[in-house]
């Protein structure tokens, strides 16, 4: 199926935060443009949820009277390249605060993730940072980033910066009972 390019491919039709997925930040043929982004069909063979939304003229599944339908059976139980752990709570938040406010928060998280990948990734932390920024609350991420900016020397070797940064994120995740690993 040929998909129409979506207005915001970084928040998927089903409720995933595509802008926080490691495949969105991949260089090369396996790079994903986000849900229904330009070139989506070259990165994905198809998506039943996106197809259904587009057939119904909807931008998001949760705008459908049948949400959550049988396509969501088992959703949130395992992950792909991106975590599915918060799919229902993220959709609920988008409904409660409004799409514009949710997308604004997601864009802030994306900027933070881009900063982490640019300055604190030793080539081995991309998946970890994607998970941490996706699963932690923005207030917690902002507090961690403040600490990182104050305490981590950008002149230090990247391996050292990555270790300190990962330890700070892991500490907050542990406090919150959040596991920063994909479930396959």
N, C-alpha and C positions, 0 to 999 in steps of 0.2 A: 504494500500500500504506500502511496505517496502521501506524506503528511504536509499539512499547512504549517508554515513556520509560526511558532507561538510567540505571543507578546513577551512573556517572561520564561525562557527555557531553563532558568536557574532554579525555579520552584516548579517541580514536575506536576503534571496533570493528576497523578495519584497522590502527591503529597511529599515526595522526597526532595531534599535540598540538593539539587544537582550542582549548584555552585560550590558545594562543599565536598564534592566527590573527587577522589584521586584521579579518575579517568578524565575529568574536566581539565586537569592540570598536566596531563600526559602530553609529551611531544611525540608526534608521529602518527601513524595510521590508526592506532587504537584510541586516539583522543576523541572524547565524546563532546559534542557541542551543547549538551544539555537536552532536556526533554523537548523534542520538536524543534530544536535549534537547526540552523542552516547546516545541511549535510547529515542530518540525523539518520537517514536511511543507510548511509555508508558506514555508520558506526554500529547500527542495530538492525537486525533483520526484521524486527517488528515489535509492536507493543500493543497488546489487547486493550489495555486501559486507555492509552492515548487514542487508539483507533475508535473506541467506543465514544470517548469525549468528543472527538472531532465529528463523528457521525451525528451526534446529538447537538452539535453547535455549542459545546461547553468548553470553557478554558480549564476547569478543574472538576474532578470526579465528585467532590463534595457538594457541588452545585446541583447535582442530579437528585431527583426525588428518591431514587433507589439506593443512594449511598448509605452505608457501604454494601455493595452488592456481593454476589458470590465470588467475583474476581478477587475480593479481599480475604477470602477464606485462607487462613494460615499466615496472613500478612503480619509482619512485625516479629515473626518467630525466627527468621534467619536473614542473613545479609547477602548482598552480592558484592559489587565493588564499593558500594555505599551502604551505610548502616540503615536498616529499616526499623530500628528500635523505637524511634520517636514518630513514626509516620502518622499515627492517629492523634497523638498529643500536638504535633506541629499543625495538623489540619485544624484541630480544635482551637488552637491559639490563633490561627489565621481567621477563623470564623469569629472569634471573640473580639479581637482587636482590629479586625479588618485587613483585607489583602494589602492595602497600601502600607499600613504600619508593619505588617509582617514582612513584606518585601523589603522595607527600609531596614528592619533589623537583620534580615538575611544579608543584605548588601554590606552592612557593617561587619558581620561575621566573615564575609568573603574578603573584605579589605584586610582584616586581621589575619586570615589564613594566608593571603598573598604576602603579607609582611613576614609571617613565620617561615614560609617557604623561601623567601628571598634572603633572609638573614640568619635563620636558625636551623636550617635543614642541611645535614651533612650527607644527603643523598639516601638516607635510610629512615627518615621520619615523616615522609609525606602522608602515608596512611594513618599514622598516629595523630598527626596534627589535624587531618581531615575529620577523624573521629572525635577528637577532643573539642574542636570548635563546633561540630555538629551537635554533640550531646550535652555539652555544658551550657548553662544559662549565660546570657550575654554579660550580666553583672559580674559573674565569676570570671569570665574570660577577660573582661576589662581590668579587673583587679590583678589577675595574673600578668597581663600585658604591662600594666603600670610597674609592677615589681620587676619584670624582665627589663624594661627600658631603663629603670633606675640602677639595676644591679649587674646586668650582663654587659660586659665590655665588647662592643662590636669589633674591636681590634684583636680580640682573643681568637684562637683557632676555632673554625666552625664546629669541629668535633666537640670542643668544650662548651661552646654556646648551645649546641643542640642537646647535650647531656643535661645542662642546667635547666634549660627550657622544658624539656620533657619531664624532668623531675618535678618541676613546679606544677605542670598540668596534671601529672599523675597523682601528686599529693592532694589536689583539690578533688579530682575524680574519686580517689579513695575515700575522702571525707564524705562525699555525696553518695557513695555506694554505686558508682558508675564504672562499668568495665570498659576499658578502651581497647577492645579487640573485636574484630569482625567475627560474626557467628556464621560458619559455613554449614 
